[in-house]
Amino acid sequence: MLDRLSAISRPFLDMVTPEALQAIEAASITMRYADGGLIHNRGDEKPGLSIVRSGMVRVGVIRTDGTFVITSLLGPGQSFGEFTLFANLPRTHDIVAQGETDVWQLPGDRFLRLCEARPELMEGLLKTSLVRSHALLEMIEAMRSLPVLERVAKILVILITTAGQSSHFYTRQSDLAVTLGLSRTTLSKALAALEAEGLVTRGYGQIRLPDRDRLIDWITARDA
């Protein structure tokens, strides 16, 4: 399933026409955030759609001890906030900038008016939302059923895919350990084992996948 997920995971803005992209830009408010800047708090009730224009955001829950439980990383062109528009729900996660990040903010009523004029926006948003939901289900399955090494490998692939990256992403190992439900020592040992097989490389504050397809094949073989 990971190979299919990687193949179909596309940012929202990649699914819209150039004309629709221009309309979105004209209707949006551009907000710039420094690294670590809080974009939305979990529980915020103001409806609207947000789109990453440059940089990256971390989606998850900030715990009382300051660690961040990551559910996804979203790169350029990815959207968030759909729950506030269509389900009348408050923000379900904390959203934090990863590095300097520009975000297009579209108030709810403004975006819905755009959708009335351009129905293709709804189709693109539905596709990206469903793919992201599928990725979260894959993460839950990995957390519940896979041994540590395979769990770490699979969630690395999922996170890098939702981030729209092919080879690397930036994260603190302490945050990744909390996300995986592991101690930092256990995570470090798992990453070292994957690194020894040439499947990942570790750098300061980042993890690289030299060959994502090879790692997916490795996970698939072990999962079978």
ZAMARGU-4260 file (C-alpha; in steps of 0.2 Angstrom, whole numbers, plus 5000, padded with zeros to 4 digits):
<rodrens>
0) 5000/5000/5000 | 5015/5012/5003 | 5019/5012/4985 | 5002/5017/4980 | 5001/5030/4993
5) 5017/5038/4987 | 5011/5038/4969 | 4994/5046/4973 | 4999/5058/4986 | 4999/5075/4978
10) 4997/5093/4985 | 4981/5102/4984 | 4988/5116/4973 | 4995/5103/4961 | 4977/5098/4957
15) 4970/5114/4952 | 4970/5124/4936 | 4981/5139/4933 | 4966/5150/4933 | 4960/5143/4950
20) 4977/5145/4957 | 4977/5163/4953 | 4959/5165/4960 | 4965/5157/4977 | 4980/5168/4977
25) 4970/5184/4975 | 4958/5179/4988 | 4971/5174/5001 | 4980/5183/5015 | 4998/5178/5015
30) 5005/5175/5032 | 5024/5173/5036 | 5029/5162/5051 | 5047/5160/5058 | 5053/5142/5063
35) 5042/5136/5077 | 5029/5149/5074 | 5011/5144/5080 | 4999/5144/5065 | 4984/5137/5073
40) 4980/5130/5091 | 4970/5114/5093 | 4952/5120/5098 | 4952/5136/5087 | 4935/5138/5080
45) 4937/5151/5066 | 4933/5142/5050 | 4945/5143/5035 | 4957/5134/5024 | 4976/5136/5025
50) 4988/5132/5011 | 5007/5130/5013 | 5015/5141/5000 | 5033/5139/5005 | 5041/5130/5019
55) 5033/5116/5029 | 5021/5114/5044 | 5020/5101/5057 | 5003/5095/5062 | 5000/5086/5078
60) 4997/5089/5097 | 5009/5100/5108 | 5010/5091/5125 | 5012/5099/5142 | 5030/5094/5143
65) 5033/5103/5126 | 5035/5088/5115 | 5026/5087/5099 | 5016/5072/5094 | 5017/5072/5075
70) 5002/5066/5064 | 5009/5073/5048 | 5021/5085/5039 | 5014/5096/5026 | 5024/5104/5012
75) 5021/5117/4999 | 5004/5116/4990 | 4996/5106/5005 | 4981/5112/5013 | 4973/5110/5031
80) 4958/5116/5040 | 4945/5106/5030 | 4936/5100/5046 | 4932/5118/5050 | 4924/5121/5033
85) 4913/5106/5031 | 4911/5097/5048 | 4909/5113/5059 | 4922/5106/5070 | 4936/5116/5079
90) 4954/5114/5074 | 4958/5096/5078 | 4977/5099/5079 | 4991/5111/5083 | 4999/5118/5068
95) 5017/5124/5069 | 5029/5131/5056 | 5045/5120/5052 | 5058/5133/5046 | 5052/5149/5038
100) 5035/5146/5031 | 5023/5156/5021 | 5004/5151/5022 | 4989/5157/5012 | 4975/5160/5024
105) 4957/5159/5016 | 4943/5163/5028 | 4929/5150/5027 | 4916/5161/5018 | 4928/5167/5005
110) 4934/5149/5001 | 4916/5143/4999 | 4912/5157/4987 | 4927/5152/4977 | 4921/5134/4977
115) 4904/5139/4970 | 4913/5148/4955 | 4926/5134/4953 | 4919/5117/4958 | 4936/5108/4953
120) 4942/5115/4970 | 4931/5104/4979 | 4936/5089/4969 | 4955/5093/4973 | 4952/5096/4991
125) 4942/5079/4993 | 4956/5069/4985 | 4969/5077/4996 | 4959/5075/5011 | 4955/5056/5008
130) 4973/5052/5004 | 4978/5061/5020 | 4965/5051/5030 | 4972/5035/5022 | 4990/5039/5027
135) 4984/5042/5045 | 4975/5025/5045 | 4991/5017/5039 | 5000/5025/5053 | 4988/5018/5066
140) 4990/5001/5058 | 5009/5002/5060 | 5008/5008/5078 | 4996/4994/5083 | 5003/4979/5074
145) 5021/4981/5068 | 5038/4977/5077 | 5048/4992/5082 | 5060/4992/5067 | 5046/4990/5054
150) 5035/5003/5063 | 5049/5016/5062 | 5052/5013/5044 | 5034/5014/5039 | 5030/5030/5048
155) 5046/5038/5041 | 5039/5034/5023 | 5022/5041/5027 | 5028/5057/5035 | 5040/5060/5021
160) 5026/5057/5008 | 5013/5068/5016 | 5027/5082/5017 | 5028/5081/4998 | 5047/5076/5000
165) 5056/5062/4991 | 5072/5061/5002 | 5072/5070/5019 | 5063/5079/5032 | 5068/5089/5048
170) 5062/5084/5065 | 5068/5082/5083 | 5071/5064/5087 | 5062/5067/5104 | 5046/5072/5094
175) 5048/5057/5083 | 5050/5046/5098 | 5034/5052/5106 | 5024/5051/5090 | 5030/5032/5088
180) 5027/5029/5107 | 5045/5024/5109 | 5059/5030/5121 | 5072/5040/5113 | 5085/5026/5116
185) 5074/5013/5107 | 5071/5025/5092 | 5090/5029/5091 | 5093/5010/5091 | 5080/5007/5077
190) 5087/5022/5066 | 5105/5015/5069 | 5099/4998/5063 | 5090/5005/5047 | 5106/5016/5044
195) 5117/5001/5045 | 5107/4993/5031 | 5109/5009/5021 | 5090/5013/5022 | 5091/5029/5031
200) 5105/5042/5036 | 5104/5054/5051 | 5110/5071/5051 | 5108/5086/5063 | 5089/5088/5066
205) 5085/5078/5050 | 5082/5061/5043 | 5086/5056/5025 | 5080/5041/5015 | 5093/5038/5001
210) 5081/5027/4991 | 5063/5028/4997 | 5057/5015/4985 | 5070/5003/4991 | 5064/5006/5009
215) 5046/5003/5004 | 5051/4987/4996 | 5060/4982/5012 | 5045/4986/5023 | 5033/4977/5011
220) 5044/4961/5012 | 5045/4961/5031 | 5027/4965/5032 | 5022/4950/5021
</rodrens>
